[in-house]
């Protein structure tokens, strides 16, 4: 068995996520306490009680998901004990968008304290980059990614309105992002090409597209003040869909990630080619498990998001 750890991105959050882990496993509680202290308080109350609209704010969502994801990872590793300490137990790490930061923390390349502060800043910068109503995102279902890209290219205009693929999530699901009017045109173009469905996404900004360019300068300053170290196993970057073990490349990859699409299909395919046959999704929701099954049904998926699923996962390794 060759294991990869994968971590979810924005959209997987829910009020109450991770609480059963924190109440049962000291390692999970310690991770959440560390994240809480890093942000000066308020995170645990938001996770436990909401309100949901506050948790949905990007600047809150990102550190909350990261904290719960690392709480799940640390609780799982602690519960496995010596098995998880064996060299090569985790062959590689990956995360979807925000989840790439969680992957870097789990791989030992970035501290949890620095990570939650960085993604709080990242979320704030993203919220600030585009005025409300200017941008939009939509999921295009039932159409090949290449056809979605064609519809986006056709929808861009000479006056600078732009739309492009933002997340290559599965062979039949591609998320697009850009100016709201351009997104509407791309949806129409996708439907004319045979898309089964298009869904607008309830997000506060159009992520992973050219409209996020202002974020890059501000995020560069934030990440430039953080000490990154060599990960203990390769971390697959969203931008390249290839494994990285070079600490010096981490910041450039994270900066480029802001405006580049998340190449999740290629990431899973590359991990499978590298021999990984079991992926463990750590964090709220089971979004990545669902996407991975649509990419390659041969991959064994294990999801850990609460006490019950963690105990079930541990039993598989006993």
URWOZI-V649528 format. One record per residue. N is the residue number from 1. SS is DSSP state (H for helix, E for strand, C for the rest). PHI is phi in radians with two decimals (999 if undefined). D_CENTER is the distance of its C-alpha to the mean C-alpha in whole Angstrom. Layout:
n & ss & phi & d_center
N & SS & PHI & D_CENTER
N & SS & PHI & D_CENTER
This chain:
n & ss & phi & d_center
1 & C & 999 & 24
2 & C & -2.04 & 22
3 & E & -1.87 & 18
4 & E & -2.12 & 15
5 & E & -1.72 & 12
6 & E & -2.23 & 9
7 & E & -2.30 & 6
8 & C & -1.33 & 4
9 & C & -1.95 & 3
10 & C & -1.06 & 6
11 & C & 1.95 & 9
12 & C & -1.61 & 9
13 & C & -1.27 & 11
14 & C & -2.77 & 15
15 & C & -1.10 & 18
16 & C & 1.64 & 19
17 & C & -1.07 & 16
18 & C & 1.36 & 17
19 & H & -1.15 & 20
20 & H & -1.14 & 22
21 & H & -1.17 & 20
22 & H & -1.12 & 21
23 & H & -1.33 & 25
24 & H & -1.94 & 25
25 & C & -2.05 & 24
26 & H & -0.98 & 25
27 & H & -1.14 & 22
28 & H & -1.20 & 19
29 & H & -1.07 & 22
30 & H & -1.12 & 22
31 & H & -1.14 & 18
32 & H & -1.17 & 18
33 & H & -1.12 & 22
34 & H & -1.12 & 20
35 & H & -1.13 & 18
36 & H & -1.04 & 20
37 & H & -1.14 & 23
38 & H & -1.08 & 20
39 & C & -1.73 & 20
40 & C & 1.36 & 24
41 & C & 1.68 & 23
42 & C & 1.70 & 22
43 & H & -1.20 & 19
44 & H & -1.13 & 20
45 & H & -1.08 & 22
46 & H & -1.13 & 20
47 & H & -1.13 & 18
48 & H & -1.36 & 21
49 & H & -2.09 & 23
50 & C & 1.36 & 21
51 & C & -1.21 & 22
52 & H & -1.03 & 19
53 & H & -1.15 & 20
54 & H & -1.30 & 19
55 & H & -1.11 & 16
56 & C & -1.28 & 15
57 & C & -1.13 & 16
58 & H & -0.93 & 13
59 & H & -1.15 & 14
60 & H & -1.67 & 14
61 & H & -1.03 & 11
62 & H & -1.13 & 9
63 & H & -1.16 & 11
64 & H & -1.17 & 12
65 & H & -1.12 & 9
66 & H & -1.05 & 9
67 & H & -1.09 & 13
68 & H & -1.19 & 13
69 & H & -1.10 & 10
70 & H & -1.25 & 13
71 & H & -1.04 & 15
72 & H & -1.14 & 15
73 & H & -1.12 & 15
74 & H & -1.22 & 18
75 & H & -1.15 & 20
76 & H & -1.13 & 19
77 & H & -1.07 & 20
78 & H & -1.13 & 23
79 & H & -1.19 & 24
80 & H & -1.31 & 25
81 & C & 1.21 & 27
82 & H & -1.05 & 28
83 & H & -1.02 & 27
84 & H & -1.28 & 23
85 & H & -1.58 & 25
86 & C & -1.14 & 27
87 & C & -0.98 & 26
88 & C & 1.41 & 23
89 & C & -0.98 & 22
90 & E & -1.82 & 19
91 & E & -1.40 & 19
92 & E & -2.89 & 15
93 & E & -2.25 & 12
94 & E & -2.76 & 9
95 & E & -2.60 & 5
96 & C & -1.57 & 3
97 & C & 1.02 & 4
98 & C & -0.83 & 4
99 & H & -1.04 & 3
100 & H & -1.13 & 6
101 & H & -1.16 & 8
102 & H & -1.05 & 8
103 & H & -1.08 & 9
104 & H & -1.16 & 11
105 & H & -1.13 & 13
106 & H & -1.07 & 13
107 & C & -1.45 & 15
108 & C & 1.44 & 17
109 & C & -1.53 & 17
110 & C & -2.64 & 16
111 & C & -1.34 & 17
112 & H & -1.09 & 15
113 & H & -1.03 & 18
114 & H & -1.13 & 17
115 & H & -1.16 & 13
116 & H & -1.17 & 14
117 & H & -1.17 & 16
118 & H & -1.15 & 14
119 & H & -1.35 & 11
120 & H & -1.10 & 14
121 & H & -1.14 & 16
122 & H & -0.99 & 13
123 & H & -1.09 & 13
124 & H & -1.12 & 16
125 & H & -1.07 & 17
126 & H & -1.16 & 15
127 & H & -1.08 & 17
128 & H & -1.36 & 20
129 & H & -1.19 & 19
130 & C & -2.30 & 20
131 & C & -1.03 & 23
132 & C & -0.95 & 23
133 & C & 1.58 & 24
134 & C & -1.36 & 23
135 & E & -1.91 & 20
136 & E & -2.77 & 18
137 & E & -2.34 & 16
138 & E & -2.60 & 17
139 & E & -1.70 & 16
140 & E & -1.79 & 19
141 & E & -1.96 & 20
142 & C & 1.35 & 22
143 & C & -2.45 & 23
144 & C & -1.05 & 22
145 & H & -0.94 & 20
146 & H & -1.11 & 23
147 & H & -1.24 & 24
148 & H & -1.10 & 21
149 & H & -1.08 & 22
150 & H & -1.10 & 25
151 & H & -1.10 & 25
152 & H & -1.17 & 23
153 & H & -1.05 & 25
154 & H & -1.19 & 28
155 & H & -1.48 & 27
156 & C & -1.26 & 27
157 & C & -2.15 & 30
158 & C & -1.15 & 32
159 & C & -1.50 & 32
160 & C & 1.79 & 28
161 & C & -1.20 & 26
162 & C & -2.35 & 23
163 & E & -2.63 & 21
164 & E & -2.72 & 19
165 & E & -1.08 & 16
166 & E & -1.91 & 12
167 & E & -2.40 & 10
168 & E & -1.57 & 12
169 & E & -1.48 & 11
170 & E & -2.77 & 14
171 & C & -1.03 & 18
172 & C & -2.12 & 19
173 & E & -2.43 & 16
174 & E & -2.21 & 15
175 & E & -1.62 & 14
176 & E & -2.01 & 16
177 & E & -2.61 & 16
178 & E & 2.79 & 19
179 & E & -1.05 & 22
180 & H & -0.97 & 23
181 & H & -1.15 & 26
182 & H & -1.18 & 25
183 & H & -1.06 & 22
184 & H & -1.08 & 25
185 & H & -1.14 & 27
186 & H & -1.16 & 24
187 & H & -1.06 & 24
188 & H & -1.08 & 28
189 & H & -1.15 & 28
190 & H & -1.17 & 25
191 & H & -1.14 & 27
192 & H & -1.16 & 30
193 & C & -1.60 & 29
194 & C & 1.88 & 28
195 & C & -1.02 & 25
196 & C & -1.26 & 25
197 & E & -2.85 & 23
198 & E & -2.35 & 21
199 & E & -2.20 & 20
200 & E & -1.23 & 19
201 & C & -1.78 & 16
202 & C & -1.42 & 16
203 & C & -2.07 & 14
204 & C & -1.57 & 16
205 & C & -2.82 & 15
206 & C & -1.50 & 15
207 & C & -1.37 & 12
208 & C & 0.96 & 12
209 & C & -2.60 & 15
210 & H & -1.06 & 19
211 & H & -1.17 & 19
212 & H & -1.55 & 16
213 & H & -0.95 & 19
214 & H & -1.06 & 20
215 & H & -1.17 & 17
216 & H & -1.06 & 18
217 & H & -1.12 & 21
218 & H & -1.18 & 20
219 & H & -1.20 & 17
220 & H & -1.03 & 19
221 & H & -1.16 & 21
222 & H & -1.12 & 19
223 & H & -1.23 & 17
224 & H & -1.17 & 21
225 & C & -1.63 & 22
226 & C & -1.82 & 20
227 & C & -1.57 & 21
228 & C & -1.74 & 19
229 & C & -2.19 & 20
230 & C & -1.12 & 20
231 & C & -1.16 & 18
232 & C & -1.28 & 20
233 & C & -2.62 & 18
234 & E & -1.02 & 17
235 & E & -1.98 & 13
236 & E & -1.33 & 12
237 & C & -1.50 & 11
238 & C & -1.02 & 9
239 & C & -1.22 & 12
240 & C & -1.85 & 15
241 & C & 1.02 & 13
242 & C & -2.25 & 16
243 & E & -1.32 & 16
244 & E & -2.25 & 17
245 & C & -2.17 & 19
246 & C & -1.64 & 20
247 & H & -1.02 & 20
248 & H & -1.22 & 21
249 & H & -1.62 & 19
250 & H & -1.08 & 15
251 & H & -1.09 & 16
252 & H & -0.98 & 17
253 & H & -1.18 & 14
254 & H & -1.22 & 12
255 & H & -1.20 & 15
256 & H & -1.14 & 15
257 & H & -0.99 & 11
258 & C & -1.03 & 12
259 & C & -1.92 & 14
260 & C & -1.79 & 13
261 & C & -1.23 & 12
262 & E & -1.40 & 9
263 & C & -1.66 & 11
264 & H & -1.24 & 10
265 & H & -1.02 & 13
266 & H & -1.14 & 15
267 & H & -1.09 & 12
268 & H & -1.11 & 14
269 & H & -1.07 & 17
270 & H & -1.19 & 17
271 & H & -1.12 & 16
272 & H & -1.14 & 19
273 & H & -1.09 & 21
274 & C & -1.36 & 21
275 & C & 1.79 & 22
276 & C & -1.30 & 19
277 & C & -2.04 & 20
278 & E & -2.32 & 19
279 & E & -2.00 & 15
280 & E & -1.93 & 14
281 & E & -1.54 & 11
282 & E & -2.05 & 11
283 & C & 2.38 & 10
284 & C & -1.17 & 11
285 & C & 1.32 & 12
286 & C & -2.32 & 12
287 & H & -1.07 & 10
288 & H & -1.17 & 9
289 & H & -1.09 & 13
290 & H & -1.12 & 14
291 & H & -1.13 & 13
292 & H & -1.11 & 14
293 & H & -1.12 & 17
294 & H & -1.41 & 18
295 & H & -1.52 & 17
296 & C & -2.66 & 19
297 & C & -1.20 & 21
298 & C & -1.34 & 22
299 & C & -1.32 & 19
300 & E & -1.41 & 20
301 & E & -1.89 & 17
302 & E & -2.21 & 17
303 & E & -1.94 & 15
304 & E & -2.23 & 15
305 & C & -2.36 & 15
306 & C & -2.69 & 18
307 & H & -1.02 & 22
308 & H & -1.08 & 23
309 & H & -1.19 & 20
310 & H & -1.19 & 20
311 & H & -1.11 & 24
312 & H & -1.10 & 24
313 & H & -1.16 & 21
314 & H & -1.07 & 24
315 & H & -1.08 & 27
316 & H & -1.17 & 25
317 & C & -1.82 & 26
318 & C & -1.52 & 29
